Amino acid sequence: MTHILIKPHHLELFAYLYLRQSSPGQVRRNREGWQRQQAMVEHITGLGWPHSRIIVLDQDSGRSGSSLHGRNDLHRLLEAIVTGKAGLVAARELSRLVRDNQDWSHLVRLCRFEDVLLGDEHRLYNPADPQDRMVLGIQGAFNDFELSMILERMQESLRQKAEHGHQYDALPPGYICRHPPLCEKHPDPRVQRAVEKVLYDFERFSSARQLYLHLLDEMFQLPVVIHGRDWREVEWITPSYGQILELVRNPTYAGLYVRGRTKTIATLDGDGHKQTKRRHVPRDAWDVFLENHHEAYITPQAWERNVEKIDANANVRGPLAKGAVGRGCSVMAGLLRCRRCGHRLQARYCSRGVRYVCFGGDRQRMRGAARCLAFSGSRLESLLAEEILEVVGPAGVEAAERATQRLAMRHQEQRQLIVDRLQAAVEAEQRAAREYKQTDATYVAVRQALGSEWETALARVAAEQSRLGEFEQRQPTLPTPAQREQLARLGDDVRRLWNHPSASGNLKQQLARVLIVEIVADIDEKRDEVLLLVHWAGGHHTQLRQACTSRRGKLTSGQLTAIIETLRKVLDDASIAVAMNRGQVRAADGQTWTRRRVQQYRHRAGIAGFDATLKETSGWLTQAEAATRLQISPMSVHRLVQSAILSAEQPDRGLPMVISTSDLHREELQRAVSALRAGRTRPLPDDPRQTKLF
């Protein structure tokens, strides 16, 4: 039967039925409410609209009505009203449309001027009628008030539970809640060992990303219990970077119960509509902070160190943040602060080493950025390294002993994790076999599915057994006597370990950041010196000075003779002059070199000149020629030489090198070149003769 408010032109247009539930939980659990909303189709049909002119909008289900953001069907409805396609807008309760009073008033206003009716399961409204518009206005204000009251009651209830430590949104891996409200460790020791590995390994790495990449290399799997499932149903998954980052900074693992780490902030978008965002807040703004709430995996002090490390690695935390340890060779990167403006200095790498530049807080690559100060860091790096070695030298033997113990412990930990995964795979295979065998043979389709699951479980067991066998063959149970002897020698000579060509620059940076709080840099204009004030972690201060000039010291005649004797193997006199001038090698009288001066010096020193035939027969090559023969770039050749994979004769830094043809055929070099051609420019292949300490 047609309603008195419905006119013929309304029936010629479409009737839009809007369906929505406020949360994904309601979508999963409240099926009856969803069916009641769908029953509105029959109600609209009874008002006179045929099924062909009823459009059901149900894609916004699971989203809150407090905002227009993310509700595509509601925007589609508003567009239909404005374009004159809608004759009726209906919902089981009109509060399903919008909960915000401003957005509700906007919807009623559009329907008023476009002559669109509004309807729920009880009655129809004509927004053009003043009395109906008043009722709709009151209903919109009540919807807004009702939502606010509901949220306030819910939040107050959650706050009261949280004050007693009884409110859990979701527990992190390694914790379960078998007997609410008690939070406890997962009783499976395999789960506990996996979580402990991540937390303890983070102490050895300078950033969460380095830990994540290390875990990927080890094919580590994280045990998780999917929310809503039984705590016994543990799944072993390859973790994401976000999961590892949240695990190492989560205070739950330190026995702490906290609430309010993030806050919901309501703002207005460009169109004036409300939008909500989640923001992390400082620790002093957290709502609840309870210590010794449950059994911990790490101490609160260890958690504090983890958070400090993560915060220090964040490059977006301001100009004074150290930033993450990089892959460069600079030891002082991230520690230098300008004495003039207080901002952090940037490290810039070039062929002659590293330079430190302060741009007064501007970005390093910003055009037109004025430099506050800049200086070369190569010699200062050496001075600082001497200070660090003087500090850590007495602890070298102890560090070697601890490294010996850690080698054995790491092997046992890695083996135990593989055994844990194998046991979990065996248990899953046994459960799959039991389910398959207990199913009646008449259920053919079911047995096929269960049989497929059993085969998958068997394949996983075989894979884990194979992995355990490979690990046993590859890794020794304990450090070999040769490893122990080498560690003892390195403990006595920390300097040799520090200066080794294969020593990791990453580890040097980590060590420097442990020992040094910051280094304040300035330039003494009067004395033309770079001044560094080193603030050590123990509270002491050390002052370092170095001349700003970057020229080489005066070379002796013996040094000049050795340089020219080497360079004449691959270069003529003119090329030698160019190379020595570029390397800032001056003659005895301080003058630059020319072809004639090189020739005269050779004659006086009795050095033969360049001979192309002798070069060919002796197999001498320049860096560029070696790169051409290896089919790689000259810079790649330079890296191979620095990594001690390729031998080269270089008389002094910055000067050309002489490479022998016979060295190009070494097996170790060929492996490295193959890796470079395959695109793996970094890192270079590991030397099989090199023992990793940590």
Residue pairs with C-beta under 8 A, 6 or more apart in sequence:
1 46
2 11
2 47
2 48
3 47
3 48
3 124
5 117
5 124
5 125
5 126
6 47
6 48
6 88
6 117
6 124
9 87
9 115
10 87
10 88
10 115
10 117
11 48
11 49
11 53
11 87
12 87
13 53
13 84
13 85
13 86
13 87
13 88
14 53
14 54
14 55
14 80
14 85
14 86
14 87
14 88
15 44
15 47
15 49
15 53
15 54
15 55
15 86
15 87
15 88
15 90
16 55
16 57
16 77
16 80
16 86
16 88
16 89
16 90
17 40
17 41
17 44
17 54
17 55
17 56
17 57
17 90
17 91
18 57
18 60
18 73
18 74
18 77
18 89
18 90
18 91
18 96
18 97
19 34
19 37
19 38
19 40
19 56
19 57
19 58
19 61
19 91
19 92
19 96
20 37
20 58
20 60
20 61
20 63
20 65
20 91
20 96
21 27
21 30
21 33
21 34
21 61
21 62
22 62
22 63
22 64
22 65
23 62
23 64
24 62
26 33
26 62
27 34
27 61
27 62
34 61
36 92
37 91
37 92
37 96
38 56
40 90
40 91
40 92
40 121
41 51
41 54
41 56
43 90
43 121
44 54
44 88
44 90
44 119
45 51
45 54
47 88
47 119
47 124
49 87
49 88
55 80
57 73
57 74
57 76
57 77
58 73
59 72
59 73
60 70
60 71
60 72
60 73
60 74
63 70
63 71
64 99
65 95
65 96
65 97
65 98
65 99
65 100
65 147
66 99
66 100
66 147
66 274
66 276
67 100
67 273
67 274
67 275
67 276
68 74
68 75
68 98
68 100
68 103
68 273
68 274
69 269
69 273
69 275
74 97
74 98
77 86
77 89
77 97
78 107
78 110
80 86
81 89
81 107
81 110
81 111
81 114
81 116
82 110
82 114
84 114
86 114
86 116
87 116
87 117
88 116
88 117
88 118
88 119
88 124
89 97
89 107
89 111
89 116
89 117
89 118
89 119
90 118
90 119
90 120
91 97
91 120
92 120
92 121
93 120
93 121
94 118
94 120
94 136
94 139
94 143
95 139
95 143
95 146
97 104
97 107
98 104
98 107
98 140
98 143
99 143
99 144
99 147
100 144
100 273
100 274
101 140
101 141
101 143
101 144
102 272
102 274
103 273
104 136
104 139
104 140
104 143
104 144
105 137
105 140
108 118
108 127
108 133
108 136
108 137
108 140
109 127
110 116
111 117
111 118
111 127
112 127
112 128
112 133
115 128
116 127
117 124
117 125
117 126
117 127
118 124
118 125
118 126
118 127
118 136
119 125
125 132
125 135
125 136
126 132
127 133
127 136
158 167
159 259
159 287
161 167
161 181
162 259
162 287
162 288
163 288
164 181
165 181
165 257
165 288
165 290
165 293
166 180
166 181
167 259
168 177
168 181
168 183
170 227
171 177
171 183
171 252
172 246
172 247
172 250
172 252
172 253
173 191
173 194
173 195
173 222
173 223
173 224
173 225
173 243
173 247
174 185
174 186
174 191
174 192
174 194
174 195
174 223
174 253
174 297
175 183
175 184
175 185
175 186
175 252
175 294
176 183
176 184
176 185
176 186
176 225
176 231
177 183
177 184
178 184
178 231
182 294
183 252
183 257
183 293
183 294
184 294
184 295
185 192
185 295
185 297
186 192
186 223
186 225
186 231
186 234
188 223
188 234
190 223
190 420
190 421
190 423
190 424
191 223
191 234
192 297
193 413
193 416
193 417
193 420
194 220
194 221
194 222
194 223
194 417
194 420
195 223
195 247
195 253
195 297
196 297
197 220
197 413
197 417
198 211
198 215
198 220
198 222
198 244
198 247
198 248
199 247
199 248
199 253
199 297
199 298
199 302
199 306
201 211
201 214
201 215
202 208
202 211
202 248
202 306
202 309
203 302
203 305
204 694
205 211
205 214
206 309
206 313
206 324
206 325
206 506
206 509
206 510
206 513
207 309
207 310
207 313
207 324
207 325
208 241
208 244
208 245
208 248
208 249
208 310
208 313
209 241
209 324
210 325
210 506
211 244
211 248
212 239
212 241
212 244
212 245
215 239
215 244
216 238
218 414
219 238
219 467
220 238
220 239
220 417
221 236
221 237
221 238
221 239
221 421
222 236
222 237
222 238
222 239
222 243
222 247
223 234
223 235
223 236
224 234
224 235
224 236
224 237
225 231
225 233
225 234
225 235
226 233
226 235
234 424
236 421
236 424
239 247
245 310
247 253
248 306
248 310
249 303
249 306
249 307
249 310
251 258
251 303
252 258
252 294
253 296
253 297
253 298
253 303
254 296
254 297
254 298
254 299
254 300
254 302
254 303
255 291
255 292
255 293
255 294
255 295
255 296
255 300
256 289
256 290
256 291
256 293
256 296
256 300
256 303
257 288
257 289
257 290
257 293
257 294
258 286
258 288
258 289
258 290
259 286
259 287
259 288
260 281
260 285
260 286
260 287
260 288
261 280
261 281
261 286
262 278
262 279
262 280
262 281
263 278
263 279
263 281
263 285
264 276
264 277
264 278
265 276
265 277
265 278
265 279
266 274
266 275
266 276
267 274
267 275
267 276
267 277
268 274
268 275
269 275
283 289
291 300
311 317
311 321
312 321
312 322
312 323
313 322
313 323
313 324
313 325
314 321
314 323
315 321
315 323
315 324
319 342
319 343
319 344
319 361
320 337
320 342
320 343
320 344
321 344
322 334
322 335
322 344
322 513
323 333
323 334
323 344
325 334
325 506
325 509
325 510
325 513
326 333
326 334
326 347
326 506
326 509
327 505
327 506
327 682
328 347
328 349
328 354
328 505
329 349
329 354
329 505
330 347
330 349
330 354
330 377
330 381
330 505
330 509
331 381
331 384
331 385
331 388
331 505
331 508
331 509
331 512
332 347
332 356
332 377
332 380
332 381
332 384
332 512
332 519
333 347
333 354
333 509
334 344
334 509
334 513
335 512
335 513
335 516
335 518
335 519
336 344
336 345
336 356
336 518
336 519
336 520
336 521
336 532
337 343
337 344
337 345
337 518
337 519
337 520
337 521
338 344
338 345
338 358
338 360
338 372
338 373
338 520
338 521
338 522
339 520
339 521
339 522
339 531
339 533
340 358
340 372
340 373
340 522
341 358
341 360
341 361
341 372
343 358
343 359
343 360
343 361
343 372
344 358
345 356
345 357
345 358
345 521
346 356
346 357
346 358
346 359
346 364
347 354
347 355
347 356
347 377
348 354
348 355
348 356
348 357
348 364
349 355
351 654
352 376
352 378
352 550
352 653
352 654
353 376
353 377
353 378
353 381
354 376
354 377
354 378
354 381
355 374
355 375
355 376
355 377
356 374
356 375
356 377
356 521
357 364
357 371
357 373
357 374
358 371
358 372
358 373
358 374
358 521
359 366
359 369
359 370
359 371
359 372
360 369
360 370
360 371
360 372
362 369
362 370
363 369
373 521
373 522
373 523
375 521
375 523
375 530
375 548
376 548
376 550
379 546
380 530
380 532
380 544
380 546
383 544
383 546
384 512
384 519
384 532
384 534
384 544
385 498
385 508
387 534
387 542
387 544
388 498
388 511
388 512
388 515
389 494
389 495
389 498
391 515
391 536
392 399
392 494
392 511
392 515
393 494
393 495
396 490
396 491
396 492
396 493
396 494
397 488
397 491
397 492
398 491
399 491
399 494
400 487
400 488
400 490
400 491
401 487
401 491
403 487
403 693
403 694
404 479
404 483
404 484
404 487
406 694
407 478
407 479
407 483
407 693
408 477
408 478
408 479
411 475
411 476
411 477
411 478
414 471
414 475
415 468
415 471
415 472
415 475
418 464
418 467
418 468
418 471
419 468
421 464
422 461
422 464
422 465
422 468
425 457
425 460
425 461
425 463
425 464
426 461
428 457
428 460
429 454
429 457
429 458
429 460
429 461
431 457
432 450
432 453
432 454
432 456
432 457
433 454
433 457
435 450
435 453
436 447
436 450
436 451
436 453
436 454
439 446
439 447
439 450
441 447
479 487
483 691
486 691
487 693
490 496
490 497
490 693
497 503
498 508
501 642
501 643
501 644
502 643
502 644
502 687
502 690
507 694
514 537
515 536
515 537
516 534
516 535
516 536
516 537
517 535
517 536
517 537
518 535
519 532
519 533
519 534
519 535
520 532
520 533
520 535
521 530
521 531
521 532
521 533
522 530
522 531
523 529
523 530
523 531
523 548
524 530
524 531
524 545
527 545
528 547
528 548
528 549
529 545
529 546
529 547
529 548
530 545
530 546
530 547
530 548
531 543
531 544
531 545
532 543
532 544
532 545
532 546
533 541
533 542
533 543
534 541
534 542
534 543
534 544
535 541
536 542
550 584
551 584
551 586
552 583
552 584
552 585
552 586
552 652
554 586
554 588
554 590
555 563
555 585
555 586
557 588
557 605
559 652
560 585
560 587
560 588
560 601
561 605
561 607
562 651
563 580
563 585
563 651
563 652
563 655
564 576
564 598
564 601
564 602
564 605
564 607
565 607
566 649
566 650
566 651
566 658
567 576
567 579
567 580
567 651
567 655
567 656
567 658
568 576
568 602
568 607
568 608
568 609
568 610
569 610
569 615
569 618
569 620
569 658
570 610
570 615
570 620
570 621
570 622
570 656
570 658
571 579
571 610
571 622
571 656
572 609
572 610
573 595
573 596
573 598
573 599
573 602
573 609
573 610
574 595
574 598
576 593
576 598
577 592
577 593
577 594
577 595
577 597
577 598
579 655
579 656
580 593
580 598
580 655
581 592
581 593
582 654
583 652
583 653
583 654
583 655
584 654
585 593
585 652
585 655
586 592
586 593
587 593
587 597
587 601
591 597
599 609
601 607
602 608
602 609
619 660
619 661
619 662
620 658
620 659
620 660
620 661
621 629
621 658
621 659
621 660
621 661
621 664
622 656
622 657
622 658
622 659
623 634
623 637
623 638
623 648
623 656
623 657
623 659
624 634
625 659
626 637
626 646
626 659
626 664
627 633
627 634
627 636
627 637
629 661
629 664
630 636
630 637
630 664
630 673
631 673
631 677
632 673
632 676
632 677
636 676
636 681
637 646
637 659
639 684
640 646
640 669
640 672
640 673
640 684
641 647
641 648
641 650
641 657
641 659
643 672
643 684
644 687
645 668
645 669
645 672
645 684
645 685
645 687
646 659
646 663
646 664
646 669
646 672
647 659
647 660
647 663
648 657
648 658
648 659
648 663
649 657
649 658
649 659
649 660
650 656
650 657
650 658
663 669
668 685
668 687
671 685
672 684
672 685
675 684
675 685
